Structure formats: C-alpha cells, structure tokens
Amino acid sequence: MSILKRPAYCIFVGVLLIRLVVLTRLTGSAFLFPVRGDMHFYDDWAQRILRGQLTDHVAFYGLPLYAYLLAAIYKLAGYGPFVPGLLQATLDAATAVIVYQIGLCVFPPARAVPPAHDGIALNFVRRHRGQVIGMAAALGWAFFLPAQAYAVILMPTVWLVAVFWFVLWRIVQSKFAPGALAAFAYGALLGFVAMGVATILFLLPLLLAAILVRPARSAVRPLPAKTAAIALLFIGVAAGSAPCWIHNYFVARDPVVLSAHGGVNFWVGNNPLATGYPRFPPGLHAGQEMMLKDSINVAEKRAGHELKRSEVSAFWSAKARDYIRHQFGQWLSLLATKVKNFWNAFQYDDISMITALREHGVLFPGLRFGIVAALAIPGMIIACRGFARSRWVAAAVLLQMASLLPVFITERYRLAAVPGLLLFAAFGLSILWEGCALLRPRLALVYLALLAASTIFVAWPVRDRSLWALDTYNSGWQAFESGDLPLAEKKLQLAYAYVPENAETNFALGNLRLAQGQNAEARSYYLATLRLDPTHEGSYNNLGILALQEKHWNVAVNLFRKALEQDPREAKTYYLLAQAYFNGGDVQRASTEIGEALRLDPARSDFRDLHDRIEAATAASSQ
C-alpha cells in the first residue's frame, strides 16, 4: 500500500506505533504512577470519585472533566495509568491526521514549473504541496518532544489539542458558514472540553468569524440564519458545560461557571513578582494541589472565616486587578514578556516530565519548541499573504497565545499551538527550496531574512537562574520519591547552586538529609526554608517530627501548632499533634486533637489506632 494512496491511514498507524513504543517504555520506568504534582492531583481526585465521593458539595476548585474521565476509565478497565495512556496515544495519532488534513485544505497544488527548470522532485512537491506539507507537519508532531511526553502521561493536554485542531479543520475545509445545528454542535463540544481545559473557549472568536464572514449555505434569509447560528453556538457552550455550572450553582450553591481556581491563577500571572511563567508569590507553593490548598487558607485567614470558593476566587482576582490598576505600566511590560515567553525557545515544563522522560530514554529524540517556532514565523508571514485559508490557522495560533496572556506560559499550555506552527514551518522550508531551485533569489532572501529575525527573537536568552533550576529541582524530587537518593543528591545540589535562596529547594534538601539519617543537616535546611518562607507548613511539620523523635514534646507541640496555623484542615498534623500531647502526658488535649483528625479523615487506620490508645489511657486514669 503506497503512502500516497492512503496517507491518512499511514500517518495514523505510524504515529500510533511511535506513541505505543513511548508508552511501553514509560511502563518500564519509575514515572508511570504519579506521586506528586498535577498528575497526582488528577489521579487522586479520580480515585476519590471511584470511592463514591462524587462531590464535596463545594464549587469545583480545579477543572473536573479529566478527573471524572479517569475515574470512568478506572471503573471500566481497572486502576492504572496504562489504559488512559493508550487512549491518549490513539487520540494523539488522530491529531497528526487532522494536521495532515489541514495541510491539504490550506495549501493547494501549484502549477508545474517550466521545462527549463523541470525536476522530478520539485514538480512532485508542487503538484502535491498540501500533502507534502501536511505529511511533514504530521511527522514533526510525531517526534515533537512535548507531544510525545504529554500523549502518555496523566494530563488533559492531549484532549485539548485534538479538539482544538479538529474544530479548526472543520472551519478551514468548508467554504460556507456553519449552520445552526453545526454551530450548536461546535459550541457543545467546546463547552464540554472547557470543563477540562478552559482555554478551548478562545476558539469561539474563530467560529463567530466563520459564521459572520462566510456565506450561508442557503441564500434565502442569510441574516436570520446567521443570527440563529450565533445564538445556538452560545447555547451549545452552555449545554456542553452544564455538568459544571449545574453542580456549582445548584449542588454547591455557589455562582461559579466552571471552576473557582481562575482567581488564583490570575494572581499568579499578574502580581509584582510575576515573570510571565508560573512564579508563585509568597504564601503559595508550587504544584496544583498545594497551590489550591494554600490559596484557600490564605484567603480564609485574611477574611477570618470560611469562604465559598467563589469568594476565594474573588479575593485573588481583586489582588490581581489592584496590581494592574496601580502598576499599569509594569503590567504592560509583563504582558509583552508573556508574548516573548510564548515564542521563546526556553522550555518551562512546570511538571518537568519532558526532561525526566528524555533523560531516562522513554522519549525518542525529536524537535523542541524553539526550532519549530523559529521556522514557523517566516512561514506564517509568507503563507498569510498568499493563502487565504492559512489565516485561519494563524488566527488559531494567536488565539491560543492570547488565552495564556491573562495567566502565564508553560510548555503544556502552548503545546496546542504547535500543530499550526509545524504546518507553517513545513511551508516555509518548501518555499525556501522552491526559491533556490527556481533561481528566485528574492524569495529565498526574504525568507532567510525573516528566518534570521525570528531566530533572534525565539532564541533570546532567559537569564533568570531560578527558571533554569526548575528541571533539576523537579528531577531531584522525582529521584527522591523513586528512592534514587544519589541521583536526588546530584540534581538537588545543582538546583541549590542555581538558587540557594529558594525555599522549596532547601526543603527538598532537608527531606533528602532526613531520609539519609542526617537529622542535624535536615534541621538546618528546614530552618533555612522557614527563614525564606515563614509560612512553610511542611518545614514546621518535619521539624515537629524531628522533635518527636528526640522526645522534645513541648517543642513538637509548638511546631505542629505553627503548621496548623498555615493549614487548619490538615488531618495528619492533628494526628501528630495528638501524638505529641499523648507522649507528653496531656491525654485530654491528645483526645481532642485525634478527634479532629478523625473528623477530617475518618478512614485512616493509624488515626483510629492512636484514638483507641488514648481512650484506653483515659479509661485507665479514671479508675
């Protein structure tokens, strides 16, 4: 079977085989089961759903679709990340086919070159320009490093990318405006996916433009038809996202449309210390689970009482708006920095899975964002002048960039723009080849000048040492949690060399020293953490555990009390506090604290065991 006769089939099978090899390698590594970060956040949420905790009766504080999808897969196929990874690998292969199909639609064949310039290869490429560009872009997607990683790990990114470019493909391939039913279907699809990744809603302007600009299929009463299509588009969005807003408004009784965590994301992306990447200001710690928990605690401490999730979101949004209002010039500079970050070659992977999987031989060698962006920018500029449909692709790329400007730039968020960039990169290279082969130096020189400018722009150096420390810090944590202490030592020491004043790096080194039995050094790192971040709950807890081991009961009590000031909902801290009181002979207070621990987490057997011991001691003392 020739690839030219069945190109879409061959692309799907080829990319799927590559993804399956990556998934197979992942199963043999230490990274299959998530133990921390956003992957653990979704996995843990899915397991709670499986145990029957369908809702906690408060508004969603984190987009819920992916967690419920994982729970459904676990219910049908049994617990484990392999089946979700297999489904995502298949979906990602379908994305490669969609990229190829968009290439066919956007870049039509060109006429053959004159006989004087005839060449088999050149004429073939010109006659099959859309196919060649689409295949090259699909091949680039197959070996694009972030796409390889996110196709097989427990993250919703793949689902966003597939739906994003499927909708764009449907827009590009049609000459007519979407009808009423099609508009409703697109709206419902975007609304549904928005429950997993809300940036998909930034495709709505493209759908509106398609409805307004393109002719209706029927020339009879086009204006009422377009009006109906626009109305049904938004009705579809509301219908698709209905599980979220119905839960929030009627079950949680909180006016939140999708998720209330948008406020804290807005603050992380817009504050005096923001860098355009997710740099967490004081009081908030890295990782989605920790950040969300911290954001609730800080807002409630400031208010002095419990808050609804919408009120927590409003607290952080107000802080961000206040910063923008009073530091408008600085904020405009930050906005420009985010645009630069979006195109920059620097890879800010906030969960550091790309580097970890590459270093452990899970991923195939492949492309990075920088080279794709540098090649894509000149291709996009030239394509938009000569190919009208390519403007839809460029608009989709720019809308994805715009969706990130209110918050921050990470590798997984900008991944949705890459299929379009790969198409423009392939087109630009074909233009360069044609210019050289046909002896058209002006065309080649224009492309090379644009390429030089884009390369300088994309390769502009990132000098913030803390950004370069991210991968080594996360790799050190991953090595520590997998039991590879020598590798953890190497990575964390390198991160410390980059930013010795970083609280999380000091905390990680403290945990490493604790695991190595070097309690004195562990204590020094924990104290350094608290000097840098006096609200660091983990350091108070671990210093309290050291005090328990050394039988300094009163010191332990004070440290656990400090930890509870940071997070009064942490059940294990109440358990440890109860231990400190019990060992110090204060049975009554121990009983109170273990009761609170059981109230927060009644399923823990170690909590119940301590409760029984305290009750027995209470009974013995009363006799």
N, C-alpha and C positions, 0 to 999 in steps of 0.2 A: 504494500500500500504506500503510495507516494505521499510525502508530507504536503505537497501542493494540492493533491486531490482531497485530502481530509485534514487540513491544517488545524482546525479547532480541536478535533479528536486527538491528534498527535500532541498538541500543546497541553491539553488536559492530562493525558496519560504521562507525558514526560515530567511535567511539574509535580504531579501527584507522586510519582516514583521518587523524585528528589525529596519531597516533604516526608514521605514514608521512611526513607533512609535516615533523615534527621530525627524523626520521631523514634525510630528504633534505637538510634544512638542515645537519645535522651533517656529512654527506659533503662539503659545500662549505666547511667550516670547518677550522681548524687542529687540531681536537680529535678527529678520527676515529681516528687511530692513536695509541695510548697511548705516552708516552715516559717516564713516571715514575709512582710511586705504586702503589696496589693494582691498577689496571687493567693496568699494565705487568707487575706481578708475575704475574697470571694469564696474560697474553698470552705472556710469556717462558716460563713453565712449559709452556704448550701447545705452543710451538714446539720446546722440548726433547723433549717426548713425540713430536712428529712426526719428529724426527731419530733416533728409536729409543731414547731414554733413558726407558724406561717406568718405571724405578725407579732410585734411587741407593742402594738396599739399606740405608737407614736409615728409621726410622719417619717417617711424614708429619709435617712441621712446617709446617702450613698445610692447611686442608681441601681435598681434592684433586678433588672431583667437578666443579667448574666448569672447572678446567684440562683435565681429560680430555674433558669435553663440548666445549670449544672445539677441542681437538685433533681430535676426531671430525668436527666441522663443517668445520674447515680441510682435513681429509683428503678429505672428500666434495665440498666446494664451492670449494676453493682458499683461500689465505690472504687474510684481510681481515676487518675488523670489521663489514662491512655485513650479511652473512648472519646472524651471531649477533644483530645488532640487529633484523633483520627478524623472526626467530623470537621474540625477546623482545617486540617490539611486538605481535605476534599474541597471545602469552600474556597480555600486559597488557590487551589488549582483552577477552580471556576473563575476566580478573579483574573488569572492570567488569560483565560479565554476571552473574557469581557474586554480586557486591554487590547487583545488582538482584533476583536470585532470593532472597537472604537477606531483603531488604526485604519481598518478597511473603510469606515464611514468618512473619516476626516480627510484622508489623503487619497484622492482619486488617481487613476493611472495617468501618465504623461505620454505625449506622442513620442514616437521613435525618433532617435537622433538622425541627422543627415548621414548619408553613406560615407562621407569623408571622415566622420567621427565614429563610424559604426564599431561597436564592440558588443560581443555576446552578453557579457556580464552587465554592462551599462544599460543596454536595451532591455534586458530582463528586469533589472531593478526599476526602470522607468515604467514598463508595462505593468509590473506588479508592485507598484510603490506602496500602496496601502498594506498589502500582505507582508512585504519585507519589513516595513517599519513596525507593523503590529507584531510580527514574529520576533524582531529584535527586542522590542519593549517587553514582550512576554518572557523572553529568555533572560533579560535583565532582571525582571521580577523574580524569576525562579532562583536566581543566585544573589539577590539583594539581601545582605546580611540581616537587617532588622526584620524583613519579611520572613526569612527562614526561622528566626527565633520566635516571633510572635504568632506564627502559624501553629506552633505545637505546645506553647505554654498556656496556663490557665489565665487568659486575659481576653477581654471582649474586642480587642482591636481588629482582628480578622473580620468579624461580623460587620463592623462599621465600614471597613474598606470595601468589602464585597457589595454591600447595599449602595454605598456612595457611588461607585462606578457603574453599577447596574442601572441606577436611575439616570445617571449621566448618559450612558449608552442609549437608553430609550429616548432621551431627549434628542441626542445627536442624530440618530438614524432616521428620524421622522422629519418630513417637510411641513407637517401640519401641527397646529396647536393641539395639546391633549384635550380630549373631550371631557365631558362631565364625569363619566364613570372612571375614565383613566385618571383624572385629577383626584378623584376620591381615593382610588387605589394607591396612588403615589403618596398622598397625604397620610393615609392609614399606615403605609409601610414606614414612612419617615417617623410618624408618631410612635409606632411600636418600637423601632430601633432606638429612638431617643430615650426610651426607658433604660437603655444600656449605655449609650454614648450620646449625650445631648447635642454635640457639635454637628450631628447629621442634619439638624434643623436649618443649618446655614445653606442647605441646598434649596430651601424654599424660594429665595430670590430668583434662582435659575428657572424653577418651574413657573413662577409668575411671569418671568420674561418670555418663556416659551408660549404661555397662554396668550399674552398680550401682543407679542411681536409677530408670531407666525399666523398664517391664515387658518381660519377654521375649515374643517373638512367640508362643511356644508356652507354654501354662500348665502343660504336663507337665514336671515336674522342672526348675523355673526355676533353682534354686541350682547344680546341676551345670552347666547351660548357661552361666550367668554365669561360673562358675569356669573353664570351658574357654575362654570368650571372653577373659578376662583373661590366661590363660596364653598363648593364641595371639597376643594383642596384643604381648606382650613377645618371643615367639618371632619374630613378624614384624619387630619392630625389629632383632633380631639378624640375621635373614636379609637385611633391606634394607641394613644397614650392613656386611654380610660382606666386601665387597671391601676395606674399610679395615682391619678388625681382622685379617683373614686375612693381608693384606700385612704389617701391623706385627708380628704375633705369629710368623708362620712364615717370611716372607721377610727382614724386618729383625731378627727375633728380639728384639723389644723390646715389653714389655707395655703397648701404647698402644691404646685402643679406636678413637678417631677420629683426632685429631691432637694432638701433644705441645705445641702452642703455647698451650694453655689456661693453663699456669702463668704465662707472662709476661704474658698479658692480665689474669690475676687480680692480678698485682703492679701493673701499670699502673693498674688500677682501685682498688687498695687499698694505698696507701702514704702516708707522711706528707705528701707534696706533692700528692696527688690532689685534683682539683676536681670529680669526677663526670663530666668529659669526659676524653678520652684525652690527658692531660698527661703527657709522658714524663719520668720521673725521670732524674737524671744517669747516663750510661753507655748510654742507649738513645736512638735518634734516630727521628724521625717517618718514616712510610711503612712498610708491612708488610714489604717486603723488607729494609730497613735495620734495622728493629726486630728481626726474627727473627735476622738475622746477628749483630747486637750482643748479643742475649740469649744466644746460644751462646758467643760469645767471652768475655763477662764470666763466665759460669758456669764455663767451662773454665779461665780464668785463675785464678779463685778455687780451683778444685779442683786445679790443677796438672797436669792430664792431660785427654785427650779423654773426653767423656762420651756416653753414649747419650742419645737425645732424651728419653726418659722421665726420665732423671736431670737433664737441663736443666730440664724442666718442674717436677720435684720441688724443685729449687733455688729457683726463683722462687715456687712455691706456698708453700714454707716461709717465705720472707721475708714474704709477704702474711699468712699465718696468724700469724706472730710479731707483726706490726704490729697485727692485730686483737686478739690476746691481751693485748698490753701497752698499747694505746691504745683500749680498748673504747669508752669514751665518745666519743672523737673519731671512731671508726669509725661509731658510731650516727648522729652528726651528718652524716657523709659519706653514709651511706645515705639520710638524709632529703633531703640535697642532690641525690642522684641522682633521687629521686622528683620533686622540684621541677624538675630539669633535663628530665625526660621530658616534662612538661607545658608547659615554658616556651616562649614564642614565639621565643626566640633559636635561630637556625639554625646548628648546629655540623655543617657538612658537611666531614668531615676530608679529602676529596679536592677540595673546592671546585669541583666540576663544575656545581652548580646555578647559582651566581653567574656563573661563566665563560660558560656556555651562555646564560644570560639576557642578560648584557651584550652578547653577540655576536649576539643576535637569533635564536638557534636555538630557544628555547622560546617558546610562546605565553604571554602574560600570564595569570596564574592565581592560585590560592589558595596560601597558606602555612600551615604547621602551626598557628601561633598562633591565627588566626581560627577554624580548624576545631575546635581543642581548646576554645576559649572557648565556642563554640556547642554543642559535644558534651556537655560536663559536665552542664549542666542538663537536656538532653535525655535523657542516660543515667539520671540520678536519677529523673526522672519516668517514663521508659519502664519501668524495672525494677520500679516499684510496680504498674503496670497491665498489663504484657505479659510473661507468664512466659518466653516464648522469648527475649525481649531480654536476659534474664540470662545466657544462654549467650554472646551477643555481648559483653556487658560483661565476663564472665569471660575471654573470649579476649583482649580489650584489656588487661586487668590482668595476665594471664599473660605477654603479650608484654613488658609493663613489667617484671615480675618477672624475666624471662630476662636483662634487661640490668643488674639491680642488682648481680650479682657482678662486673661489669666496668665499663662506662662507657656513656654515652649519646652517640650520634651520629645524624644525620638519617637515614642509610640503615637503621640498626637499628630506629628507632621507626617507620619507614615501614610496617611490617607491621601496625601498629595502626590506621592511618589509615582503611581501608575501614569498619571498625566505627564509628570516630568520625564519619565522614561520614553514616552511617545515623542516628546519634543527633542530629547537628546538623540534618539534614533533618527528623527527627521533632520536635525542639524548636521549630523555626520553624513547623511546621504546627500545633503546639499553641498557640503564641502567636497565630497567625492565627485559629484557631477561638475562642480565648478572647475576642479583640477582636470578631470577627464575631457571636458569640452573646451578647455583652454579659455575659461571665462575668469580671468584673474580678479575682476572687480567683485564678483560674487564671493569668491574664495576669500578675498581680503576683507570684505565686510564681515563675513562670518568669523574670520580669525581675530579681527579687531574686537568684535563683540565677545568672543570667547576669552580673549585676554582680560577684558574689563570684568567679565563675570567671574573669572578665576580669581582675580584680585579681591573682588567683593566677597566671594564664598570662602576664600582661604584667609580672610582677615584674622589675625591671631587673637585667641582668647587668653588673657593674661591673669585672670583670677585663679590663684592657686587652689582655692577651695573647690572649684569646678573640676580641676584635674584630679583632685583627691577622691572624687565620688566613686569611680570604678574600683579603685584599690580598697577603699573603705568597705564597699558592699561585697567585694570579693573576699575580703578578710572575714566579714561576718558570715558569709556562706561557708567558708572553710571552717570557721569555728563551730558552726552549728552542725556540720557534717563530721566533726571530730578530727579534722586535719589541723592539729594545733601548730605544727611547724609552718605550714602554708599560711595559716592565720597570722602567725607572728610576722612573717615576711611582709604580707600585704598591709597589715595594720600599722606596722612600723613605718612603711612607706607613706601611708596616709598621714601619719603623725608628722613625718618630716615635711610634708606639704603644708599642713595647717595644725601646728601644735596647740593652737588656741581653740580648736573645735571641741565642743563639749561631748558630742556623740563619739568622736574618735577616742577621747580619754575614757569614756565609759566602756567602750568596746575593749580597750586595752586592760581596763580594770577587770572585766569579766574573764578575759584571757588569763590574767595573772591568778584570778581566783580558781579557775579550772586547773592551772598548773600548781596549785597549792602554795603560791607565794602571796600570803594574805597581807603582809605589810605593804608590798608594792601595789596590790589591788586597792588597799585603803587609800594610798596616796593618789592613785588615778581617780578614785571616786571623789575624793576631796577636791581635786583639781576640777572635776566636772562641775561640782557644786559652786566653785568659785566663778566658773564661766557661766553657769546656768543655775541660779539658786532654786529654781522650781523643778529640778530634775528628779522626778519621782523614783526612777529606777535606782539612782545612786543612794537615796535615802533608804530604800528597801534593802539594797545589798549591804550597805553599812550596818543596817539593823541586823541582818543575818549574821554578819561577822561578829557583832556584839552578842548575839545569841550563842554562837559557837564558843565565845570567850566567857560566857556566863555573866556578862555585864547587863543584868536585866533592866535596870532603870535607863541605861543608855539606849538599849534596844527599844524600850517603850517610847522614848522621846523621838527616836528616828522614825519609827513606824507612824507616830502621830504626825510628823512632818510630811511623810509620804501621803497620808490621808488628807492633809490639807490641799495637796495637789489634785488628788482624785478620791473623793469620798465614796465612790461606787466600786472600788477595787476589793473584791471579796477576799482574795488571798492576803492582802495587807491586814485585814481584820483578823484573819486566821493567825498570822504571825504575831500580831499584837496580843491576841489571846494567849499564845504560847509564852510570850514574854511575861505577861501578868501571872499566868499559872505557875511558871517556873520561879517567879519572884514571890510566890505565896499569896498573891491577891486573887483568890478564887472568885470572888463576887464580880470583879471587873472582867476577869477572864470569861466568866459565863456570859456577860453582856456582849463582849466582842465576838465570841464564837457564835452567839445567836444572830448577830448582824451578818456574819459571814455566811451562815446557812440561809438567812433570808435572801441574800443576793445570789447565792449559788447552792441550792439545796441538794444537788446531785453529787457533790464531791464527797467521796467516802472518807478521805483524810479529815475533812471538816467534822463529819459525824463521829469519827473515832475520838478526836480531841474533845468534842462535846460530851461524849459518854464518859471520858476520863474526868472531865471537870465535874460532871454531875455526880460521879461516884465519890470524888473528893468532897464535894459539898455535902453529900449524904453522910459520909464518914465523920465530917467535922461537926455535924448537927447531932450526932449520937452522944 
